[in-house]
């Protein structure tokens, strides 16, 4: 399998791989270099070595695909916002007032 196909045909798996290595959450930013290095790592784990240049090309193809799927929204040429509900952080309830304890009369 070609390295580009290994990434582009497994985009959900690659996204989860990136989330395990970088702080990737719903509505967070992600940068091209993080995607590129993550893809190099992902491919290395599949015994597919790629050069820096090829990893960047694959990263750009990967980003373009995720943009078409509305998973990544461009901010600039190097940064995207992640629009992936599955990566939403769990809500944390704010600390509130201490509840009153009933007293025995």
N, C-alpha and C positions, 0 to 999 in steps of 0.2 A: 504494500500500500504506500502511496506517495504521502509525504509528510503533510502537504496541504489538505489532502483528502482525509487524513486521520483527524485533522482539526475540524475542518468544515462539515464533515459528516457526523461529528460527535459534539456539536456545539454546546449542548446542555451539559454534557460530561466535562467539557473544557471549562465552562463557566463555574461549575461546582469545584473543579480543581483550583481555579483562580481564587475562589472564595476561601478555600482552605489555606491559601498562602498569603493572601492580601486582605485588608479590611474592605471587602466588597459587600455592600448592603444596598437594599432598595433605596433609591434617591441619593446614593453616594457618588462621588466622582471616581473615575478610573482613568489611568493614564496609559498612553500607547506603550511606553517602555515596560510598565508592569505587565501588560498583556503580552508583549513580545517575550520578556524573560519567562513569564508563566508558560507560554507556549513552548519555549525551548525546553523547559523542565518537563512539561507534559510529554513531549516527544521523546526526550531522553529516557523517561520511564517506560516508553514503548520500544526502546532500542532503535530509535530513529534520530540520528544526529543531524542537526541542521546548523548552517553558518548563521552568524549574526544577521547578515543581509537577507538570507532566505527567511529567517524567523520574522524579520520586520515585514517582508512581503506577505507572509502568511497572516501575520497580525492585522495588517491593513485589509486583507480579504475577509478575515474573521469579523473585524469591526464593521465593514460594509454590509456583511450579511446580517449582523445583529441590528444595524441601523434600519435595514429594510424590514426587519421583524419588529421594530419599535422597542427592542430590548435595550438598546443604547441610543441616547439622544446626544447629538454633538453639542459641545460647548465651544470648542475651538479645534484646530487641526490635530491636537495632541491629547485632548481631554473629552471624556464623555460622561454623562450622567446615567447611572444604571436604573432602568425602569423595569424591574423584575420583582413582582410581588412575593415570589417564593423566598427572596432574600430579605424580606422585611424583618426588622428586629422586633422581638417581642415587646409589647408595651409594658412599662413598669409603672405601677400605681404610685402616685406621689404620696409622700409621707403626710399623713393628715393628723388631725387632732386625736389624742388618745381617747378611746371610747370610755364612757363612764361605766364604772362597775356598780352593779346593783348592791345595795347594802341591806343587811337584814335588820328589821325593826324589832 
